[in-house]
Amino acid sequence: MNPGPPPYQSDALTRLSYWGQHKLHQVKVLRVTNTTPPTEEELKIVIDKSVSERFPDLHVVVKCVRGVKVKPSDEELEHIKQEVCNQVKSKYTIEGLKDVPTLRAYRDFFWRIGVDPTKNRPASEALIRRTLAGKPLPTINTLVDAYNLASILSEVALAAFDEDKIQSSEVIMRTAKKGETFLGIGMKEPITLQGGEIVLDDAGDLIAVYPYRDAERSKVTEQTKNVALVACGVPGLSEHTLLQAADLAVKYVTKFCGGTIHQP
């Protein structure tokens, strides 16, 4: 099936043409799509019943890029970041963000899992708000900056994990237990979870509070060679929408960091 060009196609993307053909490769759990080369062990996100029974229409898409070279920054990437900022300013207003359907879906999901989206913004909304406030997009490294652009343009929350820091080939999405601790990127001390949050469990170690905070230990750095990109779905977002966002993230990442991805 050819889904046609993504609805968020823009001038900044003309050098990154859209690959139209999509073929879903289903892993063990329905609603999870993984496109890692079949000759290598595949990273899967397995949705536990504690989540799937509560949110039966929640989808997740995983794509793994191998052999990346991450740099502190890139001049062309900085130019494209400015182009995207200009597009954001012409497309959105601060007051109107609450009515954008994709961002509304994330906000509604946050409220349902006990997270206040006015204090912990969905990743894509946070980046858009930052731009509308006149602040420059952060420069972390070329890989993080690349997928941040995809998050802004698709309005989909994206995450990235250093594959070599993941202990299990099956990461479990489940409901957090009261008292579990989590050390997020940039945190000086772990936080204690209240229970009921959605988390990603890697062999007993939490690598994300889904879908808004990733763990310090599995973050992408300049030493990262292999990365798992995750398009984080919530109820109301189709798998097709997540696939388009993940494709866009892959295109930006491979353009500025190299690497290869399996095409089924």
TIVOMAR-250549 format. One record per residue: x negated, y, z of N, C-alpha, C in turn; residue in one letter. Coordinates in pm, 1 decimal. Layout:
- X, Y, Z, X, Y, Z, X, Y, Z, a
...
This chain:
- -84.8, -118.9, 0.0, 0.0, 0.0, 0.0, -88.2, 123.6, 0.0, m
- -57.2, 220.5, -86.1, -128.9, 346.5, -89.0, -44.7, 452.5, -20.8, n
- -83.8, 500.3, 98.8, -2.1, 594.7, 172.8, -11.8, 737.1, 121.1, p
- -99.6, 760.2, 19.5, -115.3, 894.8, -31.6, -205.0, 976.9, 58.1, g
- -226.6, 1103.3, 23.3, -318.2, 1186.8, 100.6, -263.7, 1215.8, 238.2, p
- -352.3, 1233.4, 337.4, -305.7, 1262.7, 472.2, -236.2, 1396.2, 476.7, p
- -133.5, 1410.8, 562.8, -57.5, 1534.2, 568.0, -138.3, 1651.9, 617.5, p
- -253.9, 1627.0, 680.8, -334.3, 1734.9, 733.7, -451.9, 1767.5, 642.8, y
- -444.8, 1725.8, 513.3, -550.7, 1756.9, 417.7, -571.8, 1907.4, 412.2, q
- -698.3, 1951.9, 408.3, -725.7, 2094.7, 409.8, -850.6, 2123.8, 330.0, s
- -879.1, 2252.0, 307.3, -994.3, 2291.3, 227.9, -1123.9, 2236.7, 284.9, d
- -1133.0, 2230.7, 416.5, -1256.9, 2183.2, 479.6, -1282.1, 2037.3, 451.0, a
- -1181.6, 1966.3, 398.9, -1195.3, 1823.2, 377.1, -1222.2, 1788.4, 231.6, l
- -1240.2, 1887.9, 145.2, -1252.4, 1857.6, 3.3, -1374.2, 1772.6, -26.6, t
- -1475.7, 1782.0, 57.6, -1595.6, 1701.1, 35.5, -1582.7, 1561.9, 97.3, r
- -1471.8, 1538.4, 162.0, -1449.4, 1409.9, 228.5, -1318.6, 1352.7, 176.4, l
- -1321.4, 1301.4, 52.3, -1197.8, 1258.8, -12.4, -1133.1, 1145.1, 63.9, s
- -1001.3, 1140.6, 58.8, -924.1, 1042.2, 134.3, -924.8, 907.1, 63.9, y
- -957.1, 802.7, 136.9, -954.9, 668.0, 83.1, -812.5, 615.3, 98.5, w
- -745.5, 591.2, -13.6, -602.9, 565.0, -8.1, -562.7, 424.8, 30.4, g
- -645.6, 324.9, 2.7, -602.0, 187.2, 24.1, -621.0, 146.3, 169.4, q
- -516.2, 94.6, 231.3, -521.6, 47.8, 370.0, -471.3, -95.2, 376.7, h
- -544.2, -179.0, 446.1, -498.8, -314.8, 470.1, -523.2, -345.3, 616.6, k
- -418.9, -371.3, 691.1, -432.8, -390.1, 834.9, -490.4, -527.4, 865.0, l
- -589.3, -529.2, 954.6, -646.3, -655.1, 1001.5, -606.2, -670.0, 1146.9, h
- -505.8, -751.0, 1175.3, -453.2, -761.6, 1310.5, -545.3, -845.5, 1398.0, q
- -568.2, -796.6, 1520.3, -644.4, -873.6, 1616.5, -546.5, -947.2, 1706.1, v
- -591.3, -990.8, 1822.4, -511.7, -1082.6, 1902.9, -379.1, -1023.9, 1949.0, k
- -376.2, -893.4, 1971.8, -256.0, -833.2, 2025.9, -194.9, -741.3, 1921.9, v
- -65.7, -754.1, 1899.2, 5.7, -669.1, 1805.7, -12.5, -523.4, 1847.0, l
- -17.9, -436.1, 1748.9, -33.4, -292.9, 1764.9, -177.9, -252.0, 1781.0, r
- -273.6, -342.7, 1767.6, -414.2, -305.9, 1775.1, -479.5, -343.3, 1643.8, v
- -541.5, -247.5, 1576.3, -605.6, -272.1, 1448.8, -754.6, -254.1, 1465.5, t
- -833.6, -350.6, 1419.3, -978.4, -344.0, 1433.7, -1041.9, -372.1, 1299.2, n
- -1140.8, -290.7, 1260.1, -1202.1, -308.1, 1129.2, -1353.3, -325.6, 1140.2, t
- -1398.5, -393.9, 1243.1, -1538.8, -427.0, 1259.3, -1574.2, -542.1, 1165.8, t
- -1699.0, -546.2, 1113.3, -1735.0, -655.4, 1023.8, -1709.0, -791.5, 1085.8, p
- -1646.3, -885.1, 1012.7, -1610.4, -1013.9, 1068.2, -1730.6, -1100.6, 1103.3, p
- -1848.6, -1066.9, 1050.0, -1967.4, -1145.4, 1080.7, -2024.9, -1110.3, 1217.0, t
- -1977.6, -1005.1, 1277.3, -2024.8, -963.2, 1408.1, -1910.1, -974.9, 1507.9, e
- -1946.9, -981.6, 1635.1, -1844.7, -989.5, 1737.8, -1761.4, -862.0, 1736.4, e
- -1631.1, -877.1, 1734.3, -1542.1, -763.2, 1721.6, -1500.9, -707.2, 1857.1, e
- -1506.3, -576.9, 1869.0, -1452.8, -511.2, 1988.0, -1302.2, -499.9, 1972.3, l
- -1229.5, -548.7, 2069.0, -1084.4, -544.7, 2066.4, -1033.1, -469.3, 2188.7, k
- -924.2, -400.2, 2171.1, -851.1, -345.1, 2285.1, -724.2, -427.7, 2298.5, i
- -715.6, -503.0, 2405.0, -602.9, -591.6, 2430.4, -507.2, -522.1, 2525.8, v
- -383.3, -508.5, 2484.0, -283.9, -437.0, 2564.5, -216.4, -532.5, 2661.8, i
- -238.2, -508.0, 2788.9, -180.6, -590.7, 2894.6, -28.7, -570.9, 2902.3, d
- 39.7, -672.2, 2954.2, 185.6, -665.0, 2965.6, 231.3, -548.7, 3051.9, k
- 148.3, -509.6, 3148.6, 186.4, -397.4, 3234.9, 203.0, -268.5, 3155.5, s
- 139.3, -263.4, 3037.6, 151.8, -147.6, 2949.5, 250.4, -175.1, 2837.0, v
- 237.8, -291.1, 2772.7, 321.3, -319.5, 2654.8, 469.8, -329.1, 2689.1, s
- 502.0, -378.9, 2807.5, 643.0, -387.9, 2844.9, 701.7, -250.5, 2875.8, e
- 619.0, -162.2, 2920.9, 664.5, -26.6, 2952.8, 666.0, 62.4, 2829.3, r
- 567.3, 40.7, 2740.1, 555.0, 122.3, 2619.6, 542.1, 29.9, 2497.5, f
- 650.4, -32.7, 2456.0, 643.2, -132.2, 2348.3, 602.3, -76.6, 2212.5, p
- 615.3, 55.0, 2192.9, 578.3, 113.2, 2064.4, 446.9, 191.0, 2071.3, d
- 360.4, 154.8, 2166.5, 228.8, 216.9, 2176.4, 130.7, 140.1, 2088.6, l
- 61.3, 211.4, 1998.7, -35.4, 151.9, 1907.8, -175.4, 206.0, 1936.0, h
- -275.3, 127.2, 1901.5, -414.7, 169.5, 1912.3, -488.6, 121.2, 1788.6, v
- -577.7, 204.6, 1735.5, -659.8, 165.9, 1621.1, -806.7, 179.0, 1659.8, v
- -885.4, 75.7, 1632.1, -1028.4, 74.5, 1662.6, -1107.2, 56.0, 1533.2, v
- -1207.9, 139.3, 1513.6, -1299.7, 121.9, 1402.0, -1441.8, 137.3, 1453.3, k
- -1528.7, 46.7, 1410.6, -1666.6, 47.1, 1459.5, -1763.1, 84.2, 1347.4, c
- -1851.0, 177.9, 1376.6, -1952.1, 221.8, 1281.9, -2087.6, 180.3, 1336.5, v
- -2163.7, 109.4, 1254.0, -2292.4, 54.8, 1298.8, -2408.6, 128.3, 1233.2, r
- -2516.8, 144.7, 1307.7, -2638.9, 203.4, 1253.2, -2633.4, 354.7, 1238.7, g
- -2565.5, 423.6, 1331.0, -2558.3, 569.5, 1322.9, -2688.4, 631.8, 1375.1, v
- -2713.7, 754.1, 1330.8, -2825.9, 833.9, 1379.9, -2767.9, 966.0, 1430.0, k
- -2767.6, 981.1, 1559.9, -2704.2, 1096.6, 1623.3, -2808.8, 1204.1, 1649.6, v
- -2777.9, 1326.3, 1608.3, -2867.7, 1439.8, 1626.6, -2802.8, 1543.5, 1719.9, k
- -2883.0, 1634.9, 1772.5, -2825.0, 1739.0, 1859.2, -2724.8, 1826.5, 1784.5, p
- -2754.5, 1860.6, 1658.3, -2664.7, 1947.1, 1581.4, -2699.7, 1934.4, 1433.7, s
- -2615.8, 1996.7, 1350.2, -2637.7, 1994.2, 1206.2, -2581.3, 2123.2, 1148.6, d
- -2657.9, 2189.9, 1063.7, -2617.9, 2320.8, 1012.2, -2489.1, 2312.6, 931.0, e
- -2477.2, 2211.6, 844.5, -2355.9, 2198.6, 763.7, -2234.9, 2167.7, 851.4, e
- -2254.6, 2085.1, 952.0, -2145.7, 2053.0, 1043.5, -2099.2, 2178.6, 1115.9, l
- -2191.7, 2263.6, 1156.4, -2154.2, 2387.7, 1222.7, -2071.7, 2476.3, 1130.0, e
- -2105.9, 2475.2, 1001.9, -2029.7, 2554.3, 904.8, -1887.3, 2501.1, 891.5, h
- -1874.0, 2369.4, 883.9, -1740.7, 2309.5, 871.5, -1660.4, 2333.7, 998.8, i
- -1724.3, 2330.2, 1114.1, -1654.3, 2360.4, 1239.1, -1592.7, 2500.0, 1233.1, k
- -1665.9, 2596.1, 1177.4, -1612.0, 2730.9, 1167.3, -1495.4, 2736.1, 1069.4, q
- -1505.1, 2661.9, 958.3, -1394.2, 2655.1, 863.5, -1268.0, 2600.9, 930.4, e
- -1286.6, 2494.6, 1008.9, -1172.4, 2433.9, 1076.4, -1113.4, 2530.1, 1179.3, v
- -1197.2, 2601.5, 1250.4, -1148.0, 2700.7, 1346.7, -1061.0, 2804.6, 1276.2, c
- -1103.9, 2849.4, 1159.5, -1026.3, 2948.1, 1085.2, -890.8, 2891.1, 1043.5, n
- -889.2, 2765.1, 1003.7, -763.8, 2701.3, 965.0, -669.8, 2687.3, 1084.0, q
- -725.6, 2652.6, 1199.8, -643.6, 2638.9, 1321.0, -575.7, 2771.7, 1353.7, v
- -650.5, 2880.8, 1344.4, -596.9, 3012.5, 1378.6, -486.4, 3055.1, 1284.0, k
- -492.2, 3007.0, 1160.3, -388.4, 3043.2, 1063.6, -267.1, 2951.2, 1071.3, s
- -283.0, 2834.9, 1135.5, -175.7, 2735.1, 1138.3, -94.7, 2736.9, 1267.4, k
- -160.5, 2762.5, 1381.7, -95.7, 2748.4, 1511.7, -91.9, 2880.6, 1587.6, y
- -4.2, 2883.7, 1686.6, -6.9, 2987.1, 1790.2, -4.3, 2916.8, 1924.7, t
- -57.1, 2981.5, 2025.9, -56.3, 2923.9, 2160.2, 86.0, 2890.9, 2203.3, i
- 177.4, 2983.9, 2177.2, 314.9, 2966.3, 2220.6, 383.3, 2850.2, 2147.6, e
- 343.0, 2823.5, 2024.6, 409.8, 2721.4, 1945.2, 355.2, 2580.6, 1961.1, g
- 244.8, 2565.1, 2033.2, 184.1, 2432.0, 2044.5, 276.6, 2331.2, 2111.1, l
- 355.4, 2378.1, 2205.5, 443.5, 2285.9, 2278.3, 549.0, 2223.6, 2188.0, k
- 571.3, 2282.4, 2070.7, 673.7, 2232.1, 1979.2, 616.3, 2151.6, 1862.6, d
- 483.7, 2136.4, 1857.1, 422.5, 2054.6, 1751.4, 452.6, 1908.3, 1782.9, v
- 518.1, 1834.2, 1692.4, 565.5, 1699.0, 1726.6, 458.0, 1605.1, 1780.8, p
- 341.1, 1602.2, 1717.8, 236.3, 1510.7, 1764.7, 189.7, 1547.7, 1904.6, t
- 164.7, 1674.8, 1926.1, 120.5, 1720.0, 2058.3, 229.7, 1700.8, 2162.2, l
- 354.9, 1717.4, 2120.3, 468.1, 1694.2, 2210.2, 473.3, 1548.5, 2253.7, r
- 442.3, 1456.7, 2162.0, 443.2, 1314.1, 2195.8, 340.2, 1283.2, 2304.0, a
- 221.2, 1343.1, 2293.9, 118.8, 1321.8, 2396.7, 162.4, 1381.2, 2530.4, y
- 219.1, 1501.5, 2525.8, 263.2, 1564.3, 2649.7, 369.7, 1479.0, 2719.0, r
- 465.6, 1429.7, 2641.7, 571.7, 1346.7, 2698.9, 513.7, 1219.6, 2761.5, d
- 415.9, 1159.7, 2694.9, 351.6, 1038.8, 2747.1, 278.5, 1069.4, 2877.5, f
- 208.9, 1181.7, 2881.4, 137.1, 1219.4, 3002.5, 231.8, 1229.8, 3121.0, f
- 345.2, 1296.1, 3100.6, 440.8, 1309.0, 3210.3, 488.5, 1171.4, 3256.9, w
- 508.4, 1080.3, 3162.8, 559.6, 947.1, 3197.4, 458.9, 865.9, 3278.0, r
- 329.7, 893.4, 3261.4, 229.2, 817.4, 3336.9, 178.9, 896.9, 3457.6, i
- 245.7, 1006.2, 3489.2, 211.4, 1080.8, 3610.1, 96.7, 1177.5, 3595.9, g
- 65.3, 1218.2, 3472.2, -42.1, 1314.1, 3448.2, 20.3, 1445.2, 3401.7, v
- -16.3, 1555.5, 3463.9, 36.3, 1685.8, 3427.5, -39.2, 1738.0, 3305.5, d
- 26.2, 1744.9, 3187.2, -44.9, 1786.4, 3065.9, -78.4, 1934.4, 3062.5, p
- -28.7, 2012.2, 3158.0, -67.8, 2152.5, 3165.3, -199.3, 2168.6, 3242.5, t
- -238.8, 2062.3, 3313.5, -365.5, 2064.7, 3387.0, -470.3, 1976.4, 3320.3, k
- -426.2, 1864.1, 3264.8, -514.0, 1774.5, 3189.9, -458.7, 1765.4, 3047.4, n
- -510.8, 1850.0, 2960.8, -458.0, 1859.3, 2826.0, -494.7, 1737.1, 2742.2, r
- -403.2, 1692.9, 2656.2, -442.2, 1593.8, 2555.4, -560.5, 1647.5, 2475.2, p
- -653.1, 1559.3, 2436.8, -779.9, 1602.9, 2378.5, -761.8, 1692.6, 2256.8, a
- -673.8, 1653.1, 2165.5, -655.8, 1732.9, 2044.5, -598.6, 1870.5, 2077.8, s
- -502.3, 1874.9, 2168.3, -443.9, 2003.2, 2207.3, -546.7, 2091.8, 2276.5, e
- -630.3, 2032.6, 2360.3, -732.2, 2110.3, 2430.7, -827.3, 2177.8, 2331.7, a
- -866.3, 2105.1, 2227.1, -956.5, 2161.2, 2126.7, -888.7, 2272.5, 2047.8, l
- -762.3, 2252.3, 2012.7, -687.9, 2354.7, 1938.9, -669.6, 2478.4, 2025.0, i
- -633.4, 2458.6, 2151.8, -616.3, 2572.7, 2242.2, -747.4, 2650.0, 2257.9, r
- -855.1, 2578.7, 2268.8, -986.0, 2644.1, 2284.0, -1013.1, 2736.0, 2164.4, r
- -982.2, 2685.3, 2045.1, -1003.9, 2763.6, 1924.0, -913.7, 2886.3, 1921.2, t
- -786.1, 2868.2, 1954.6, -692.0, 2979.7, 1953.3, -728.4, 3085.9, 2057.2, l
- -797.2, 3044.1, 2162.4, -840.5, 3139.1, 2265.4, -965.8, 3216.0, 2224.2, a
- -1017.0, 3186.0, 2104.1, -1134.4, 3256.2, 2054.3, -1266.3, 3198.4, 2099.3, g
- -1261.9, 3080.7, 2159.8, -1385.3, 3015.7, 2204.9, -1438.9, 2923.8, 2095.7, k
- -1570.3, 2913.8, 2080.8, -1626.3, 2823.8, 1979.4, -1606.9, 2678.4, 2019.6, p
- -1599.2, 2591.9, 1920.3, -1593.7, 2449.5, 1950.5, -1724.5, 2407.3, 2016.3, l
- -1719.4, 2316.9, 2112.9, -1842.2, 2276.8, 2181.7, -1937.9, 2203.6, 2087.3, p
- -2064.7, 2220.0, 2112.0, -2167.2, 2143.7, 2040.3, -2224.8, 2042.9, 2138.9, t
- -2185.5, 1917.0, 2122.1, -2232.5, 1808.7, 2209.4, -2343.8, 1732.3, 2139.4, i
- -2310.0, 1672.5, 2029.2, -2404.7, 1610.3, 1936.3, -2327.5, 1588.3, 1806.5, n
- -2397.0, 1545.3, 1703.1, -2331.5, 1539.1, 1572.3, -2218.7, 1436.9, 1567.9, t
- -2226.6, 1330.2, 1645.2, -2120.2, 1230.5, 1640.7, -1995.5, 1279.9, 1713.8, l
- -2012.4, 1330.9, 1832.6, -1898.5, 1382.0, 1907.8, -1836.0, 1500.4, 1834.4, v
- -1919.2, 1590.3, 1784.0, -1866.6, 1707.0, 1712.6, -1790.2, 1664.0, 1587.5, d
- -1838.1, 1558.7, 1521.5, -1773.8, 1511.1, 1398.7, -1634.6, 1456.1, 1427.4, a
- -1621.8, 1370.5, 1527.6, -1488.3, 1314.2, 1551.1, -1396.0, 1415.0, 1619.1, y
- -1452.1, 1516.9, 1685.4, -1367.8, 1623.3, 1738.0, -1295.5, 1696.5, 1625.1, n
- -1364.4, 1715.2, 1512.1, -1299.3, 1778.4, 1397.7, -1181.8, 1695.3, 1349.0, l
- -1201.4, 1564.8, 1343.8, -1093.0, 1476.1, 1301.0, -976.0, 1484.0, 1398.2, a
- -1004.8, 1496.7, 1526.1, -899.4, 1507.6, 1626.4, -818.8, 1635.3, 1606.7, s
- -886.8, 1745.6, 1579.9, -818.2, 1872.8, 1558.4, -729.1, 1865.3, 1435.3, i
- -783.7, 1816.7, 1324.9, -711.1, 1819.3, 1198.5, -597.2, 1718.5, 1193.6, l
- -610.5, 1608.7, 1265.9, -504.1, 1507.3, 1267.1, -406.9, 1525.2, 1382.4, s
- -447.8, 1603.9, 1483.9, -371.3, 1624.7, 1607.8, -366.0, 1498.8, 1693.9, e
- -447.3, 1398.1, 1660.0, -448.8, 1270.5, 1731.9, -566.6, 1268.3, 1829.1, v
- -543.6, 1221.1, 1950.7, -651.2, 1206.0, 2048.0, -743.5, 1092.6, 2005.1, a
- -872.1, 1122.0, 1997.1, -971.5, 1023.0, 1957.2, -1073.4, 1004.6, 2069.3, l
- -1125.7, 883.5, 2078.8, -1230.2, 853.4, 2176.5, -1342.3, 780.1, 2105.8, a
- -1459.9, 784.2, 2164.6, -1574.3, 711.6, 2109.0, -1653.4, 649.7, 2223.0, a
- -1694.5, 524.9, 2201.6, -1771.6, 452.9, 2302.3, -1898.1, 396.1, 2238.7, f
- -2008.4, 405.2, 2309.8, -2132.5, 341.7, 2266.5, -2113.4, 190.8, 2280.1, d
- -2106.6, 122.4, 2167.3, -2077.3, -21.4, 2169.4, -2178.5, -100.7, 2249.8, e
- -2303.2, -58.8, 2246.8, -2407.5, -134.2, 2315.6, -2397.9, -121.7, 2467.0, d
- -2313.6, -30.4, 2514.2, -2292.2, -16.0, 2657.5, -2165.5, -86.5, 2704.4, k
- -2091.0, -144.4, 2610.3, -1968.8, -216.7, 2643.8, -2005.2, -361.9, 2674.4, i
- -1959.3, -412.4, 2787.5, -2001.1, -544.0, 2833.4, -1919.0, -658.0, 2773.2, q
- -1793.7, -630.6, 2739.6, -1704.6, -734.9, 2691.4, -1659.4, -705.1, 2549.5, s
- -1629.3, -809.5, 2473.6, -1575.6, -789.4, 2338.1, -1426.1, -760.9, 2342.4, s
- -1364.1, -778.6, 2459.8, -1222.2, -750.1, 2476.3, -1203.1, -651.4, 2591.6, e
- -1172.7, -529.4, 2556.2, -1142.3, -426.1, 2654.7, -991.5, -430.4, 2681.4, v
- -953.4, -431.8, 2806.0, -812.9, -446.8, 2843.6, -752.6, -309.5, 2874.6, i
- -642.1, -278.8, 2807.8, -563.9, -161.3, 2844.3, -459.3, -205.8, 2945.4, m
- -464.7, -151.6, 3064.7, -374.2, -195.3, 3171.7, -336.5, -79.2, 3260.9, r
- -249.5, -106.7, 3354.5, -210.4, -7.5, 3454.5, -311.9, -9.4, 3568.7, t
- -353.9, 106.9, 3610.1, -452.4, 116.8, 3718.0, -391.3, 76.3, 3851.4, a
- -476.8, 22.3, 3936.5, -437.8, -11.9, 4072.6, -473.7, 104.0, 4165.9, k
- -391.6, 127.0, 4263.9, -418.5, 233.6, 4361.0, -552.2, 208.8, 4429.9, k
- -636.9, 311.4, 4434.1, -765.8, 300.7, 4501.1, -881.7, 270.9, 4408.6, g
- -855.9, 235.5, 4282.4, -965.2, 214.8, 4188.2, -1037.8, 346.9, 4166.1, e
- -1167.3, 338.4, 4137.4, -1245.7, 459.6, 4116.0, -1289.5, 469.7, 3970.1, t
- -1313.6, 591.9, 3927.2, -1350.9, 617.7, 3788.4, -1444.7, 737.3, 3783.2, f
- -1557.2, 719.3, 3712.2, -1653.3, 828.3, 3692.6, -1646.2, 872.3, 3547.2, l
- -1583.3, 987.1, 3523.9, -1567.5, 1038.8, 3388.9, -1687.2, 1120.6, 3344.7, g
- -1691.8, 1147.5, 3214.9, -1800.8, 1226.8, 3159.2, -1806.3, 1362.8, 3228.8, i
- -1924.6, 1395.9, 3277.3, -1944.9, 1525.0, 3342.1, -1908.9, 1529.7, 3489.3, g
- -1849.0, 1421.9, 3541.3, -1812.6, 1420.4, 3683.1, -1936.1, 1395.7, 3769.9, m
- -1944.8, 1466.2, 3882.3, -2054.6, 1443.8, 3975.4, -2025.5, 1327.2, 4069.0, k
- -1897.9, 1308.4, 4099.9, -1856.8, 1200.3, 4188.2, -1736.3, 1128.8, 4127.4, e
- -1721.0, 998.4, 4153.5, -1603.5, 927.3, 4102.0, -1475.8, 980.7, 4165.2, p
- -1366.4, 971.5, 4089.8, -1235.2, 1005.1, 4143.8, -1164.6, 875.4, 4182.5, i
- -1071.0, 886.1, 4274.0, -991.3, 770.7, 4315.9, -855.5, 778.7, 4248.3, t
- -818.0, 673.2, 4178.3, -692.0, 672.5, 4105.3, -575.9, 644.3, 4199.3, l
- -461.1, 702.3, 4166.1, -342.1, 688.7, 4249.1, -267.4, 559.2, 4221.4, q
- -295.8, 497.8, 4106.8, -221.9, 378.6, 4065.8, -111.9, 417.6, 3968.6, g
- -101.4, 343.1, 3859.9, -0.5, 374.5, 3759.1, -57.7, 441.2, 3635.4, g
- -178.8, 498.2, 3646.5, -242.6, 553.4, 3528.4, -274.0, 440.2, 3429.1, e
- -289.9, 473.1, 3303.5, -330.0, 374.7, 3202.9, -481.8, 381.8, 3189.8, i
- -547.6, 268.0, 3199.2, -694.1, 265.3, 3195.2, -742.7, 160.5, 3095.2, v
- -868.0, 176.9, 3052.3, -936.3, 77.3, 2970.6, -1039.9, 8.7, 3058.1, l
- -1025.8, -122.4, 3071.4, -1105.2, -204.2, 3162.6, -1204.7, -287.1, 3082.5, d
- -1333.5, -261.9, 3103.7, -1440.4, -337.4, 3038.8, -1505.3, -428.7, 3141.5, d
- -1461.3, -553.4, 3145.3, -1516.6, -653.0, 3237.5, -1513.3, -604.1, 3382.0, a
- -1401.9, -538.0, 3418.5, -1385.3, -491.5, 3555.6, -1433.3, -350.1, 3581.2, g
- -1494.3, -288.9, 3482.1, -1544.1, -152.5, 3495.3, -1460.5, -61.8, 3405.4, d
- -1409.9, 46.5, 3457.7, -1322.5, 134.3, 3380.2, -1404.7, 225.4, 3289.3, l
- -1371.5, 223.3, 3159.3, -1443.1, 309.1, 3064.3, -1356.6, 425.2, 3016.2, i
- -1231.2, 430.9, 3057.5, -1146.8, 545.2, 3021.5, -1021.9, 546.8, 3106.1, a
- -975.5, 667.8, 3135.5, -837.9, 687.9, 3179.5, -765.3, 734.4, 3054.0, v
- -681.8, 649.1, 3003.2, -622.1, 665.4, 2870.3, -506.9, 764.9, 2874.5, y
- -500.4, 855.7, 2775.1, -593.1, 872.9, 2663.8, -668.2, 1005.1, 2673.2, p
- -714.1, 1043.8, 2792.3, -768.4, 1179.2, 2802.7, -905.0, 1191.9, 2868.1, y
- -960.7, 1086.3, 2925.7, -1092.0, 1099.8, 2990.1, -1172.1, 971.5, 2972.3, r
- -1293.3, 983.1, 2915.3, -1380.7, 867.9, 2895.2, -1487.8, 863.8, 3004.0, d
- -1544.4, 745.0, 3023.3, -1640.0, 724.3, 3132.2, -1779.7, 772.4, 3095.0, a
- -1852.4, 810.9, 3196.5, -1990.1, 856.9, 3179.2, -2078.1, 745.5, 3122.4, e
- -2061.0, 623.6, 3171.9, -2157.3, 517.8, 3137.7, -2149.5, 470.8, 2993.1, r
- -2035.1, 489.6, 2926.8, -2019.7, 441.3, 2789.4, -2014.0, 554.0, 2687.2, s
- -2051.7, 674.9, 2729.0, -2042.6, 789.8, 2639.0, -2146.9, 782.3, 2527.4, k
- -2118.6, 853.8, 2419.4, -2208.4, 861.1, 2304.6, -2317.6, 963.8, 2332.1, v
- -2442.4, 924.6, 2304.9, -2557.4, 1013.5, 2321.9, -2642.3, 1009.1, 2194.7, t
- -2752.1, 1081.9, 2195.3, -2842.4, 1080.8, 2080.3, -2911.8, 946.2, 2064.5, e
- -2904.1, 862.0, 2165.3, -2963.6, 728.5, 2155.8, -2865.1, 624.1, 2102.2, q
- -2740.5, 661.8, 2084.4, -2637.1, 568.7, 2037.6, -2667.7, 522.0, 1895.8, t
- -2656.7, 391.4, 1872.9, -2678.4, 332.0, 1740.4, -2549.5, 273.7, 1682.9, k
- -2461.3, 226.8, 1769.2, -2337.5, 163.6, 1725.9, -2222.8, 222.4, 1806.5, n
- -2115.9, 262.8, 1738.1, -2008.8, 334.3, 1806.0, -1873.1, 274.4, 1771.6, v
- -1787.1, 266.6, 1871.1, -1648.0, 226.7, 1851.0, -1562.4, 352.0, 1859.3, a
- -1492.5, 382.7, 1750.8, -1401.8, 496.5, 1745.7, -1260.5, 448.0, 1771.4, l
- -1189.4, 514.8, 1859.0, -1055.1, 472.0, 1897.7, -956.9, 585.4, 1872.2, v
- -855.5, 556.9, 1790.2, -743.6, 649.0, 1773.2, -639.4, 611.7, 1877.2, a
- -618.1, 700.1, 1972.3, -536.2, 671.7, 2089.8, -390.1, 705.5, 2063.0, c
- -308.9, 603.4, 2049.1, -168.2, 624.7, 2022.1, -85.8, 639.5, 2147.5, g
- 31.0, 699.8, 2130.3, 131.9, 711.0, 2235.3, 267.0, 683.9, 2169.5, v
- 369.3, 654.6, 2246.9, 501.4, 634.1, 2187.1, 541.8, 752.4, 2099.6, p
- 592.0, 720.9, 1981.9, 632.0, 825.1, 1888.8, 534.0, 847.7, 1776.6, g
- 412.3, 793.6, 1788.4, 313.1, 803.7, 1681.4, 300.5, 668.9, 1612.2, l
- 313.7, 666.6, 1480.8, 307.1, 541.8, 1405.5, 163.8, 494.1, 1391.2, s
- 150.1, 366.4, 1364.6, 17.1, 310.2, 1340.0, -44.0, 372.0, 1214.9, e
- 38.4, 403.4, 1118.4, -10.1, 467.3, 996.0, -75.7, 601.3, 1026.9, h
- -13.5, 680.5, 1114.5, -70.4, 808.8, 1156.0, -206.0, 788.6, 1222.4, t
- -216.7, 687.2, 1307.1, -343.2, 659.3, 1376.3, -449.8, 612.5, 1278.3, l
- -411.5, 531.3, 1180.3, -506.7, 485.9, 1079.1, -563.1, 603.4, 1000.7, l
- -478.6, 697.7, 964.3, -526.1, 814.9, 892.1, -625.2, 894.6, 976.8, q
- -593.5, 913.3, 1104.3, -683.3, 985.9, 1193.4, -816.1, 912.6, 1209.1, a
- -810.2, 780.9, 1225.9, -932.6, 702.2, 1241.0, -1015.9, 707.1, 1113.4, a
- -951.2, 699.9, 996.8, -1022.8, 711.5, 869.9, -1095.9, 845.1, 860.5, d
- -1027.8, 951.4, 901.2, -1088.4, 1083.2, 896.0, -1208.3, 1091.6, 989.6, l
- -1195.8, 1032.9, 1108.5, -1307.7, 1031.2, 1202.9, -1426.5, 955.5, 1143.7, a
- -1399.1, 842.3, 1080.5, -1506.6, 763.1, 1018.7, -1576.5, 843.6, 910.2, v
- -1501.1, 914.7, 829.6, -1561.4, 992.5, 720.9, -1653.8, 1101.3, 773.7, k
- -1609.0, 1172.2, 877.0, -1693.7, 1275.6, 935.3, -1816.7, 1214.5, 1002.2, y
- -1797.0, 1107.8, 1077.7, -1909.2, 1045.6, 1148.7, -2013.3, 992.4, 1050.5, v
- -1969.7, 921.2, 947.6, -2065.5, 864.7, 852.9, -2131.6, 973.4, 767.9, t
- -2060.9, 1083.4, 744.3, -2121.3, 1193.4, 669.4, -2237.0, 1257.1, 746.8, k
- -2217.3, 1277.0, 876.0, -2316.5, 1350.3, 953.1, -2407.0, 1261.3, 1037.4, f
- -2370.8, 1134.0, 1053.2, -2452.7, 1043.0, 1134.2, -2492.4, 916.1, 1058.6, c
- -2445.6, 902.3, 934.3, -2475.0, 779.8, 861.3, -2400.9, 662.5, 919.5, g
- -2454.9, 542.7, 897.6, -2391.5, 422.2, 948.1, -2299.7, 359.5, 846.3, g
- -2255.9, 239.9, 875.9, -2168.4, 166.4, 784.2, -2049.0, 108.8, 860.7, t
- -1938.2, 92.9, 787.9, -1818.8, 31.9, 844.6, -1764.7, -69.9, 747.7, i
- -1711.0, -177.8, 800.8, -1653.8, -282.3, 716.0, -1524.4, -234.2, 653.2, h
- -1509.0, -257.1, 524.9, -1384.1, -227.4, 454.9, -1315.3, -358.0, 418.8, q
- -1204.6, -392.8, 485.6, -1140.2, -521.2, 461.8, -1083.7, -530.0, 321.2, p
